[in-house]
Amino acid sequence: MTRLIRLLSPLLCAVALAVTPAAASVAAPASPATSLDVPTQQAAMDRLSFMVGSWVGSGWTITASGTRQEFLQTERVRRQVQGSVISVEGLGRDKADPTRIVDSALAVINYDDTTSQYRWEAFSQGHVTTSVPVVGDDTFQWTLSMPGVTIRYTLQFTRTSWHEVGEISTDGGQSWHKNFQMDLIRLR
Protein backbone atom coordinates (compact mmCIF):
# COMPACT_ATOMS: atom_id res chain seq x y z
CA MET A 1 0.00 0.00 0.00
CA THR A 2 2.83 2.41 0.90
CA ARG A 3 4.45 1.69 -2.44
CA LEU A 4 1.18 2.52 -4.26
CA ILE A 5 0.94 5.84 -2.41
CA ARG A 6 4.58 6.67 -3.35
CA LEU A 7 3.84 5.89 -6.98
CA LEU A 8 0.59 7.91 -7.07
CA SER A 9 1.92 10.95 -5.16
CA PRO A 10 3.85 12.48 -8.10
CA LEU A 11 0.85 11.88 -10.37
CA LEU A 12 -1.53 13.56 -7.91
CA CYS A 13 0.84 16.53 -7.54
CA ALA A 14 1.05 16.90 -11.32
CA VAL A 15 -2.73 16.83 -11.62
CA ALA A 16 -3.10 19.39 -8.81
CA LEU A 17 -0.59 21.72 -10.47
CA ALA A 18 -2.29 21.33 -13.86
CA VAL A 19 -5.73 22.14 -12.42
CA THR A 20 -4.69 25.02 -10.15
CA PRO A 21 -4.00 27.67 -12.86
CA ALA A 22 -7.37 26.99 -14.53
CA ALA A 23 -9.21 27.21 -11.25
CA ALA A 24 -7.39 30.42 -10.37
CA SER A 25 -8.37 32.03 -13.67
CA VAL A 26 -12.02 31.09 -13.17
CA ALA A 27 -12.06 32.48 -9.64
CA ALA A 28 -10.23 35.68 -10.53
CA PRO A 29 -12.30 38.85 -10.11
CA ALA A 30 -13.55 40.71 -13.16
CA SER A 31 -11.31 43.39 -14.56
CA PRO A 32 -12.18 46.99 -13.60
CA ALA A 33 -13.51 47.59 -17.12
CA THR A 34 -16.18 44.91 -16.60
CA SER A 35 -16.89 45.52 -12.91
CA LEU A 36 -20.54 45.98 -12.06
CA ASP A 37 -21.84 48.60 -9.69
CA VAL A 38 -23.92 46.47 -7.34
CA PRO A 39 -24.87 49.38 -5.02
CA THR A 40 -26.29 51.24 -8.04
CA GLN A 41 -28.25 48.13 -9.05
CA GLN A 42 -29.62 47.75 -5.52
CA ALA A 43 -30.60 51.43 -5.34
CA ALA A 44 -32.42 51.14 -8.68
CA MET A 45 -34.27 48.09 -7.41
CA ASP A 46 -35.29 50.07 -4.30
CA ARG A 47 -37.51 52.10 -6.66
CA LEU A 48 -39.59 48.92 -7.14
CA SER A 49 -40.12 48.19 -3.44
CA PHE A 50 -43.81 49.05 -3.90
CA MET A 51 -44.22 45.72 -5.73
CA VAL A 52 -42.69 43.50 -3.06
CA GLY A 53 -45.14 41.39 -1.07
CA SER A 54 -47.76 38.67 -1.28
CA TRP A 55 -50.85 39.57 -3.28
CA VAL A 56 -54.24 37.96 -3.90
CA GLY A 57 -57.30 38.87 -5.95
CA SER A 58 -59.05 38.28 -9.24
CA GLY A 59 -59.20 39.39 -12.82
CA TRP A 60 -60.34 38.62 -16.32
CA THR A 61 -58.80 38.17 -19.74
CA ILE A 62 -60.07 37.83 -23.27
CA THR A 63 -58.88 34.47 -24.60
CA ALA A 64 -57.64 33.82 -28.15
CA SER A 65 -61.14 32.59 -29.02
CA GLY A 66 -62.62 35.93 -27.90
CA THR A 67 -64.34 34.72 -24.74
CA ARG A 68 -63.91 36.36 -21.36
CA GLN A 69 -62.25 34.14 -18.77
CA GLU A 70 -62.35 35.13 -15.10
CA PHE A 71 -59.58 34.00 -12.80
CA LEU A 72 -58.35 34.06 -9.21
CA GLN A 73 -54.77 35.24 -8.88
CA THR A 74 -51.90 35.09 -6.41
CA GLU A 75 -48.60 36.92 -6.86
CA ARG A 76 -45.49 36.60 -4.75
CA VAL A 77 -42.92 39.33 -5.33
CA ARG A 78 -39.53 39.04 -3.61
CA ARG A 79 -36.18 40.79 -3.61
CA GLN A 80 -33.37 38.32 -4.20
CA VAL A 81 -29.62 38.18 -4.90
CA GLN A 82 -28.77 40.76 -2.23
CA GLY A 83 -31.60 43.01 -3.40
CA SER A 84 -30.35 43.31 -6.98
CA VAL A 85 -33.11 41.16 -8.52
CA ILE A 86 -36.87 41.02 -8.00
CA SER A 87 -38.77 37.84 -8.79
CA VAL A 88 -42.49 37.80 -9.54
CA GLU A 89 -44.27 34.45 -9.24
CA GLY A 90 -47.87 34.39 -10.41
CA LEU A 91 -50.49 31.68 -10.35
CA GLY A 92 -53.93 32.04 -11.92
CA ARG A 93 -56.83 29.66 -11.32
CA ASP A 94 -60.13 29.40 -13.15
CA LYS A 95 -62.72 31.29 -11.08
CA ALA A 96 -65.41 28.72 -11.92
CA ASP A 97 -63.13 25.80 -11.02
CA PRO A 98 -60.30 26.89 -8.69
CA THR A 99 -58.62 23.49 -8.97
CA ARG A 100 -57.81 24.28 -12.62
CA ILE A 101 -54.65 26.35 -13.19
CA VAL A 102 -55.08 28.72 -16.15
CA ASP A 103 -51.72 30.50 -15.91
CA SER A 104 -48.43 30.04 -14.13
CA ALA A 105 -45.70 32.61 -14.66
CA LEU A 106 -42.32 33.68 -13.37
CA ALA A 107 -40.64 36.99 -14.12
CA VAL A 108 -37.39 38.55 -13.01
CA ILE A 109 -36.53 42.22 -12.98
CA ASN A 110 -33.03 43.60 -12.70
CA TYR A 111 -31.17 46.82 -13.44
CA ASP A 112 -28.20 47.04 -15.79
CA ASP A 113 -25.97 49.79 -14.48
CA THR A 114 -23.96 49.83 -17.72
CA THR A 115 -27.01 50.77 -19.84
CA SER A 116 -29.02 52.47 -17.05
CA GLN A 117 -32.05 50.36 -17.96
CA TYR A 118 -34.29 47.90 -16.17
CA ARG A 119 -34.80 44.48 -17.71
CA TRP A 120 -38.00 42.40 -17.47
CA GLU A 121 -37.83 38.74 -18.40
CA ALA A 122 -41.01 36.70 -18.07
CA PHE A 123 -41.67 32.99 -18.53
CA SER A 124 -45.23 31.76 -19.09
CA GLN A 125 -46.90 28.95 -21.02
CA GLY A 126 -43.67 28.06 -22.81
CA HIS A 127 -42.98 31.65 -23.89
CA VAL A 128 -40.11 33.88 -22.85
CA THR A 129 -40.59 37.63 -23.02
CA THR A 130 -37.83 40.17 -22.55
CA SER A 131 -38.46 43.90 -22.50
CA VAL A 132 -37.26 47.19 -21.09
CA PRO A 133 -40.00 48.29 -18.67
CA VAL A 134 -40.93 51.85 -17.79
CA VAL A 135 -40.69 52.43 -14.03
CA GLY A 136 -42.48 55.34 -12.39
CA ASP A 137 -43.64 56.32 -8.93
CA ASP A 138 -45.76 53.31 -7.93
CA THR A 139 -46.15 52.28 -11.59
CA PHE A 140 -44.58 49.66 -13.82
CA GLN A 141 -45.27 49.13 -17.53
CA TRP A 142 -43.92 46.55 -19.91
CA THR A 143 -44.59 45.96 -23.58
CA LEU A 144 -44.41 42.97 -25.88
CA SER A 145 -44.10 43.66 -29.61
CA MET A 146 -44.63 41.09 -32.34
CA PRO A 147 -45.20 41.58 -36.06
CA GLY A 148 -48.58 43.32 -36.38
CA VAL A 149 -49.40 43.27 -32.64
CA THR A 150 -48.24 45.19 -29.57
CA ILE A 151 -49.38 44.25 -26.08
CA ARG A 152 -48.71 46.43 -23.03
CA TYR A 153 -49.36 45.86 -19.36
CA THR A 154 -49.66 48.82 -17.01
CA LEU A 155 -49.45 48.16 -13.27
CA GLN A 156 -50.45 50.77 -10.69
CA PHE A 157 -49.84 50.28 -6.98
CA THR A 158 -50.93 51.78 -3.70
CA ARG A 159 -49.68 50.60 -0.34
CA THR A 160 -52.42 47.94 -0.28
CA SER A 161 -53.55 47.42 -3.92
CA TRP A 162 -52.26 46.31 -7.32
CA HIS A 163 -54.32 47.28 -10.36
CA GLU A 164 -53.16 45.97 -13.74
CA VAL A 165 -54.55 46.55 -17.21
CA GLY A 166 -53.52 44.76 -20.39
CA GLU A 167 -54.13 46.34 -23.78
CA ILE A 168 -53.55 45.28 -27.35
CA SER A 169 -52.86 47.34 -30.45
CA THR A 170 -52.85 46.12 -34.04
CA ASP A 171 -52.16 49.53 -35.60
CA GLY A 172 -48.73 50.37 -34.24
CA GLY A 173 -49.99 51.90 -30.99
CA GLN A 174 -52.47 54.33 -32.52
CA SER A 175 -55.40 52.69 -30.73
CA TRP A 176 -55.53 50.32 -27.77
CA HIS A 177 -58.16 47.75 -26.77
CA LYS A 178 -58.36 46.47 -23.20
CA ASN A 179 -58.09 42.68 -23.04
CA PHE A 180 -57.00 42.07 -19.44
CA GLN A 181 -57.60 43.44 -15.94
CA MET A 182 -56.42 42.27 -12.56
CA ASP A 183 -57.07 43.71 -9.09
CA LEU A 184 -55.15 42.41 -6.10
CA ILE A 185 -54.76 43.30 -2.44
CA ARG A 186 -51.60 43.00 -0.41
CA LEU A 187 -51.59 40.21 2.17
CA ARG A 188 -48.19 41.21 3.59
C-alpha positions as CSV (number, residue, x, y, z in Angstrom):
1,M,0.0,0.0,0.0
2,T,2.8,2.4,0.9
3,R,4.5,1.7,-2.4
4,L,1.2,2.5,-4.3
5,I,0.9,5.8,-2.4
6,R,4.6,6.7,-3.3
7,L,3.8,5.9,-7.0
8,L,0.6,7.9,-7.1
9,S,1.9,11.0,-5.2
10,P,3.8,12.5,-8.1
11,L,0.9,11.9,-10.4
12,L,-1.5,13.6,-7.9
13,C,0.8,16.5,-7.5
14,A,1.1,16.9,-11.3
15,V,-2.7,16.8,-11.6
16,A,-3.1,19.4,-8.8
17,L,-0.6,21.7,-10.5
18,A,-2.3,21.3,-13.9
19,V,-5.7,22.1,-12.4
20,T,-4.7,25.0,-10.1
21,P,-4.0,27.7,-12.9
22,A,-7.4,27.0,-14.5
23,A,-9.2,27.2,-11.2
24,A,-7.4,30.4,-10.4
25,S,-8.4,32.0,-13.7
26,V,-12.0,31.1,-13.2
27,A,-12.1,32.5,-9.6
28,A,-10.2,35.7,-10.5
29,P,-12.3,38.9,-10.1
30,A,-13.5,40.7,-13.2
31,S,-11.3,43.4,-14.6
32,P,-12.2,47.0,-13.6
33,A,-13.5,47.6,-17.1
34,T,-16.2,44.9,-16.6
35,S,-16.9,45.5,-12.9
36,L,-20.5,46.0,-12.1
37,D,-21.8,48.6,-9.7
38,V,-23.9,46.5,-7.3
39,P,-24.9,49.4,-5.0
40,T,-26.3,51.2,-8.0
41,Q,-28.3,48.1,-9.0
42,Q,-29.6,47.8,-5.5
43,A,-30.6,51.4,-5.3
44,A,-32.4,51.1,-8.7
45,M,-34.3,48.1,-7.4
46,D,-35.3,50.1,-4.3
47,R,-37.5,52.1,-6.7
48,L,-39.6,48.9,-7.1
49,S,-40.1,48.2,-3.4
50,F,-43.8,49.0,-3.9
51,M,-44.2,45.7,-5.7
52,V,-42.7,43.5,-3.1
53,G,-45.1,41.4,-1.1
54,S,-47.8,38.7,-1.3
55,W,-50.9,39.6,-3.3
56,V,-54.2,38.0,-3.9
57,G,-57.3,38.9,-6.0
58,S,-59.1,38.3,-9.2
59,G,-59.2,39.4,-12.8
60,W,-60.3,38.6,-16.3
61,T,-58.8,38.2,-19.7
62,I,-60.1,37.8,-23.3
63,T,-58.9,34.5,-24.6
64,A,-57.6,33.8,-28.1
65,S,-61.1,32.6,-29.0
66,G,-62.6,35.9,-27.9
67,T,-64.3,34.7,-24.7
68,R,-63.9,36.4,-21.4
69,Q,-62.3,34.1,-18.8
70,E,-62.4,35.1,-15.1
71,F,-59.6,34.0,-12.8
72,L,-58.3,34.1,-9.2
73,Q,-54.8,35.2,-8.9
74,T,-51.9,35.1,-6.4
75,E,-48.6,36.9,-6.9
76,R,-45.5,36.6,-4.7
77,V,-42.9,39.3,-5.3
78,R,-39.5,39.0,-3.6
79,R,-36.2,40.8,-3.6
80,Q,-33.4,38.3,-4.2
81,V,-29.6,38.2,-4.9
82,Q,-28.8,40.8,-2.2
83,G,-31.6,43.0,-3.4
84,S,-30.4,43.3,-7.0
85,V,-33.1,41.2,-8.5
86,I,-36.9,41.0,-8.0
87,S,-38.8,37.8,-8.8
88,V,-42.5,37.8,-9.5
89,E,-44.3,34.4,-9.2
90,G,-47.9,34.4,-10.4
91,L,-50.5,31.7,-10.3
92,G,-53.9,32.0,-11.9
93,R,-56.8,29.7,-11.3
94,D,-60.1,29.4,-13.2
95,K,-62.7,31.3,-11.1
96,A,-65.4,28.7,-11.9
97,D,-63.1,25.8,-11.0
98,P,-60.3,26.9,-8.7
99,T,-58.6,23.5,-9.0
100,R,-57.8,24.3,-12.6
101,I,-54.7,26.4,-13.2
102,V,-55.1,28.7,-16.2
103,D,-51.7,30.5,-15.9
104,S,-48.4,30.0,-14.1
105,A,-45.7,32.6,-14.7
106,L,-42.3,33.7,-13.4
107,A,-40.6,37.0,-14.1
108,V,-37.4,38.6,-13.0
109,I,-36.5,42.2,-13.0
110,N,-33.0,43.6,-12.7
111,Y,-31.2,46.8,-13.4
112,D,-28.2,47.0,-15.8
113,D,-26.0,49.8,-14.5
114,T,-24.0,49.8,-17.7
115,T,-27.0,50.8,-19.8
116,S,-29.0,52.5,-17.0
117,Q,-32.0,50.4,-18.0
118,Y,-34.3,47.9,-16.2
119,R,-34.8,44.5,-17.7
120,W,-38.0,42.4,-17.5
121,E,-37.8,38.7,-18.4
122,A,-41.0,36.7,-18.1
123,F,-41.7,33.0,-18.5
124,S,-45.2,31.8,-19.1
125,Q,-46.9,28.9,-21.0
126,G,-43.7,28.1,-22.8
127,H,-43.0,31.6,-23.9
128,V,-40.1,33.9,-22.8
129,T,-40.6,37.6,-23.0
130,T,-37.8,40.2,-22.6
131,S,-38.5,43.9,-22.5
132,V,-37.3,47.2,-21.1
133,P,-40.0,48.3,-18.7
134,V,-40.9,51.8,-17.8
135,V,-40.7,52.4,-14.0
136,G,-42.5,55.3,-12.4
137,D,-43.6,56.3,-8.9
138,D,-45.8,53.3,-7.9
139,T,-46.2,52.3,-11.6
140,F,-44.6,49.7,-13.8
141,Q,-45.3,49.1,-17.5
142,W,-43.9,46.5,-19.9
143,T,-44.6,46.0,-23.6
144,L,-44.4,43.0,-25.9
145,S,-44.1,43.7,-29.6
146,M,-44.6,41.1,-32.3
147,P,-45.2,41.6,-36.1
148,G,-48.6,43.3,-36.4
149,V,-49.4,43.3,-32.6
150,T,-48.2,45.2,-29.6
151,I,-49.4,44.3,-26.1
152,R,-48.7,46.4,-23.0
153,Y,-49.4,45.9,-19.4
154,T,-49.7,48.8,-17.0
155,L,-49.4,48.2,-13.3
156,Q,-50.4,50.8,-10.7
157,F,-49.8,50.3,-7.0
158,T,-50.9,51.8,-3.7
159,R,-49.7,50.6,-0.3
160,T,-52.4,47.9,-0.3
161,S,-53.5,47.4,-3.9
162,W,-52.3,46.3,-7.3
163,H,-54.3,47.3,-10.4
164,E,-53.2,46.0,-13.7
165,V,-54.6,46.5,-17.2
166,G,-53.5,44.8,-20.4
167,E,-54.1,46.3,-23.8
168,I,-53.5,45.3,-27.3
169,S,-52.9,47.3,-30.4
170,T,-52.8,46.1,-34.0
171,D,-52.2,49.5,-35.6
172,G,-48.7,50.4,-34.2
173,G,-50.0,51.9,-31.0
174,Q,-52.5,54.3,-32.5
175,S,-55.4,52.7,-30.7
176,W,-55.5,50.3,-27.8
177,H,-58.2,47.8,-26.8
178,K,-58.4,46.5,-23.2
179,N,-58.1,42.7,-23.0
180,F,-57.0,42.1,-19.4
181,Q,-57.6,43.4,-15.9
182,M,-56.4,42.3,-12.6
183,D,-57.1,43.7,-9.1
184,L,-55.2,42.4,-6.1
185,I,-54.8,43.3,-2.4
186,R,-51.6,43.0,-0.4
187,L,-51.6,40.2,2.2
188,R,-48.2,41.2,3.6
